[in-house]
Amino acid sequence: MTANEGAGAAAPAYVEGHGLLEGRTVLITAAAGAGIGFAAARRAVEEGCRAIMISDMHERRLAEAAERLRALGHEAAVHALRCDVTREGDVQALVEAAEDRLGGIDILINNAGLGGFRPVVEMSDEEWTRVLDVTLTGTMRMTRATLRRMIPRRRGVIVNNASVLGWRAQKGQSHYAAAKAAVMAFTRCSAVEAAEYGIRINAVSPSIAMHEFLKKAAGPGELEALATQEAFGRAAEVWEVANVMMFLASDYAGYMVGEVVSVSSQRA
């Protein structure tokens, strides 16, 4: 048995911040709870952002997430506002509030997404539409509203959260995979438009990052089986995905436009 068979390799030590976002302002959707969104918010604070606004659908978890960020002891001002990305009014209110409280949005991370396990023959129109509305159209709404503020300033960065399911096939995931493939295409097309104004748009494409909400959305034994297929024999830690988001948001990715970066320990 190799080191990557069986239980899988141990997770690496947590990587400390290096000031990648020093002095920047950050807005992140779906940042409550234990998923990639909160991990990205924590990393942004640890990377030196001067102010951050997080949003989510769930008021209680959002308030708890904001307190956890403040408890890190960094100097970043932490703001929170509930937002349903399927509602244009909520999106406009969030972006307007972020512009006001942060003093302008330097970085937007579009993390909101919705999945679930459902074979095509059992899928209702409502299930299909809901997943695409949150995952794809929500990303478009946030990008559109934020670009309208960034373009006059001729600067800014947007990082979208896609998925390797935009490239791979997996049973029960046709709605989610279709939405994530569309997020990739949207990233590429919106990026070439935004580049004319000095704005960068890119995306991460995680394979599997284990957290409690993902477990609820997957089929029985599905996540465990997928994790064993990864080269390290384990799922990613959510902060490992967030690390790549921080890179794309930083000046180190200054020449990257419309790229979709696979965060995976196997071939995309």
C-alpha positions in Angstrom: 0.0 0.0 0.0 1.4 3.4 -0.9 1.3 6.5 1.3 -1.7 7.9 -0.6 -3.8 4.8 -0.3 -6.1 4.0 2.6 -6.6 6.9 5.0 -4.7 9.4 2.7 -1.9 11.8 3.5 -2.1 14.1 6.5 -3.2 17.7 5.9 -0.2 20.1 5.8 0.5 22.8 8.4 -1.5 26.0 8.1 0.3 28.6 6.1 0.6 32.0 7.8 -0.1 35.3 6.0 2.5 37.2 4.0 0.8 40.5 3.5 -0.5 39.7 0.0 -3.5 42.0 0.4 -2.0 44.7 2.5 -4.2 47.8 2.4 -6.9 46.3 0.2 -10.6 46.1 0.7 -12.4 42.8 0.2 -16.1 41.7 -0.4 -16.9 38.0 -0.2 -20.3 36.3 -0.8 -21.4 33.1 1.0 -18.7 33.6 3.7 -20.5 32.3 6.8 -20.1 28.8 8.2 -17.2 26.4 7.6 -16.7 26.5 3.8 -14.4 28.0 1.3 -16.0 31.5 1.7 -15.2 31.8 5.4 -11.7 30.4 4.8 -11.2 33.1 2.1 -12.4 35.8 4.5 -10.0 34.6 7.2 -7.1 34.4 4.8 -7.9 37.9 3.5 -7.7 39.3 7.0 -4.5 37.4 7.7 -3.0 38.7 4.4 -3.4 42.2 5.6 -6.6 43.6 4.1 -7.6 46.9 5.8 -11.3 46.2 5.6 -13.6 43.3 4.6 -17.3 42.8 4.1 -18.8 39.3 4.2 -22.3 38.3 3.2 -24.4 35.2 3.4 -28.1 34.1 3.4 -28.0 33.1 7.0 -28.1 35.9 9.5 -27.0 34.0 12.6 -24.0 32.2 10.9 -23.1 35.5 9.3 -22.9 37.3 12.6 -20.9 34.5 14.1 -18.5 34.5 11.2 -17.9 38.3 11.6 -17.2 37.8 15.3 -14.7 35.0 14.5 -12.9 37.3 12.0 -12.7 40.1 14.6 -11.4 37.6 17.2 -8.3 37.0 15.0 -6.9 40.1 16.4 -5.9 41.8 13.2 -6.5 45.4 12.4 -9.0 44.9 9.5 -12.4 46.4 9.9 -15.0 43.7 9.6 -18.5 44.3 8.2 -21.3 41.9 7.5 -24.6 42.2 5.5 -27.1 39.5 4.6 -27.5 39.0 0.8 -29.5 36.6 -1.4 -27.6 36.7 -4.7 -30.8 35.6 -6.6 -32.3 38.9 -5.7 -31.1 41.9 -7.7 -32.2 44.3 -4.9 -30.1 42.4 -2.3 -27.1 42.5 -4.6 -27.3 46.2 -5.3 -27.7 46.9 -1.5 -24.7 44.8 -0.7 -22.4 46.4 -3.3 -23.6 49.9 -2.3 -23.0 49.1 1.4 -19.6 47.7 0.7 -18.6 50.7 -1.4 -19.6 53.0 1.4 -18.3 51.1 4.4 -15.1 49.9 2.8 -14.3 53.1 1.0 -14.5 51.2 -2.3 -14.2 47.6 -3.3 -10.8 46.5 -4.4 -11.4 42.8 -4.5 -14.6 40.8 -5.0 -14.7 37.0 -4.3 -17.8 35.4 -5.8 -18.2 32.3 -3.6 -22.0 31.8 -3.6 -23.0 28.5 -5.1 -25.6 25.8 -4.6 -25.3 22.1 -5.4 -27.1 18.8 -4.5 -27.3 15.3 -5.7 -30.0 14.5 -8.2 -30.1 12.3 -11.3 -31.4 14.0 -14.5 -34.5 11.8 -14.8 -35.5 12.8 -11.2 -34.6 16.5 -11.5 -37.4 19.1 -11.5 -37.3 22.4 -13.4 -37.2 24.2 -10.0 -34.1 22.3 -8.8 -32.3 23.0 -12.1 -33.2 26.6 -12.1 -32.4 27.2 -8.4 -28.9 25.8 -8.8 -28.2 27.9 -11.9 -29.7 31.0 -10.4 -27.5 30.9 -7.3 -24.3 29.6 -8.8 -24.2 31.2 -12.3 -26.6 34.1 -12.4 -25.7 35.1 -8.8 -22.0 35.4 -9.9 -23.1 37.5 -12.9 -25.2 39.8 -10.8 -22.4 40.4 -8.3 -19.9 40.9 -11.1 -22.1 43.3 -13.0 -22.9 45.4 -10.0 -19.2 45.5 -8.8 -17.8 46.3 -12.3 -20.0 49.3 -12.5 -18.1 50.7 -9.5 -14.6 49.4 -10.5 -14.6 50.6 -14.1 -14.6 54.4 -13.3 -11.7 53.8 -11.0 -9.9 51.6 -13.6 -8.8 49.1 -11.1 -10.0 46.1 -9.2 -9.9 42.3 -9.0 -12.7 39.7 -9.1 -12.1 36.0 -8.2 -14.9 33.5 -9.0 -15.3 30.0 -7.5 -15.9 27.4 -10.2 -15.3 23.6 -9.9 -13.5 20.9 -11.7 -17.0 19.5 -12.4 -17.0 22.2 -15.1 -14.5 19.9 -16.8 -15.3 16.4 -15.4 -18.4 14.2 -15.5 -20.0 13.0 -12.3 -23.4 11.3 -11.7 -26.1 13.3 -10.0 -24.3 16.6 -10.6 -25.6 17.8 -14.1 -27.1 21.0 -12.8 -24.1 22.0 -10.6 -21.6 21.0 -13.3 -23.5 22.9 -16.0 -23.5 26.0 -13.7 -19.8 25.7 -12.9 -18.9 25.2 -16.5 -20.8 28.4 -17.3 -19.0 30.2 -14.5 -15.8 29.3 -16.2 -17.0 30.7 -19.6 -18.4 33.8 -17.9 -15.1 34.4 -16.2 -13.2 34.2 -19.5 -15.6 36.5 -21.4 -16.2 39.1 -18.6 -12.4 39.1 -18.0 -11.5 40.3 -21.5 -14.1 43.1 -21.2 -12.8 44.2 -17.8 -9.2 44.1 -18.8 -9.7 47.1 -21.0 -10.2 49.0 -17.7 -7.3 47.5 -15.8 -9.5 45.1 -13.9 -8.6 41.4 -13.5 -11.1 38.6 -13.4 -10.0 34.9 -12.8 -11.4 31.8 -11.2 -10.4 28.9 -9.0 -11.6 25.4 -9.8 -11.4 23.2 -6.7 -11.8 19.4 -7.0 -13.0 18.6 -3.5 -12.6 20.6 -0.3 -14.3 18.9 2.6 -16.6 20.8 4.9 -20.0 20.3 6.7 -22.2 21.9 4.1 -20.7 19.9 1.2 -21.3 16.7 3.1 -25.0 17.6 3.3 -25.2 18.1 -0.5 -23.5 14.9 -1.6 -24.8 11.4 -2.2 -24.1 8.6 0.3 -20.3 7.8 0.4 -19.7 10.0 -2.6 -17.2 12.5 -1.0 -15.2 9.7 0.6 -14.9 7.9 -2.7 -13.8 11.1 -4.5 -11.3 12.0 -1.9 -9.5 8.6 -2.3 -9.0 9.4 -6.0 -7.0 12.5 -5.3 -3.2 12.2 -5.6 -2.8 12.9 -1.9 -5.6 10.4 -1.0 -7.5 13.2 0.8 -9.7 16.2 0.1 -8.3 19.7 0.2 -8.6 21.8 3.3 -10.8 24.8 2.6 -7.9 27.1 3.4 -5.8 25.4 0.7 -8.4 26.6 -1.9 -8.5 30.0 -0.2 -4.7 30.3 -0.6 -5.1 30.2 -4.4 -7.8 32.8 -4.2 -5.5 35.1 -2.3 -2.8 34.6 -5.0 -5.2 35.5 -7.7 -6.4 38.5 -5.8 -2.8 39.7 -5.2 -0.4 41.6 -7.4 1.5 38.3 -7.9 -1.2 37.4 -10.4 -1.0 40.8 -12.2 -0.8 39.3 -15.7 -3.5 36.7 -15.3 -6.8 37.5 -17.1 -9.7 35.1 -17.6 -7.8 32.1 -16.2 -9.4 29.2 -14.4 -6.9 27.7 -12.0 -7.5 24.1 -11.0 -7.0 23.5 -7.2 -6.6 19.8 -7.4 -4.1 17.0 -6.6 -4.9 15.2 -9.8 -5.2 16.1 -13.4 -8.2 18.4 -14.1 
